[in-house]
Amino acid sequence: MIDISALRALVAVEQHGSVVAASDVMGFSPSAVSQQIKKLEKQTGVAVLERNGRGVLLTERGLALAGYGRRIMGELEELQATLLADPAKPTGLLRLVAFSTACRGLVGPMLGRMAAAHPTVEITVLAEDPREAVQRVASGEAELAVVHNWNSVPLVIPENLVHEDLCIDQADVLVNGTHPLASRTAVEREDLLNETWISTPAGAICNEALLQIFAGLGRVPDIRIYDPDFSTHLAMVEQGVAVALVPRLGRPQLPPGVVAIPVMNPIQQRSVGLVYRKTMTASPNIRIAVRMLREVAGELPLPQG
């Protein structure tokens, strides 16, 4: 008889690439995960891992067994989310991952509603870029993610996930009130070629969206400041040292000295969506959280999709 815990350990090693990484995700020590792998090898009579320098690789038998393990884990999760869950009494832990502006604009209000209506549901929230959020849900480290797709930077969704559209968010260029563009009702990308920018860190999706604005113009934006927090972007614009591309979702009230200008041709929009595993489709916790997030999104002054 194959032990489910041992099989889960092998799947974690396959998904995260090492025993140490798997132990971090599972909340066990590396030696405990190694013991589970040894137990699995004893139960099956085959080697599932082999040394590769300082790391490990799954053997051919190990890869096959991990494939069966993923399917079994999925079926168990689906069973727990349907037959073993009471839709009238949602309870338990829901791990949610969202990008920072969604945490402020969508998740925060949802948490208040959930606490009032369903106090038995415990929600933890981690702020991460959409690519990392998708991988956490795909690998089982989280149950639900709020993500975004810029019209210029698509997000890849693995086959084991469901993606639901939630709302449309638009980004504006923020400039100081003394800036020559401050009186404009809209700008095009050619108007922004000679500006000094503050941006989210290189590699972040919002940074890539900024770079894509200038694609085909033979120039890249002159980014002098990198910071992940849009509050810092507002401060730098207020001080007149840079301009910034900042989404409307979760954006605080602009200081008196900062002006927001829409960018046209193309309009800078991103589609905000929800991602969860297909096996969790019927989960009461997922369905209630999705419904409440939709309610919050419907009340926000965002563009209509």
Summary of the structure (lengths in Angstrom):
residues: 305
radius of gyration: 23.0
end to end distance: 52.1
largest distance: 74.4
contacts: 979
relative contact order: 0.16
helix: 41%
strand: 26%
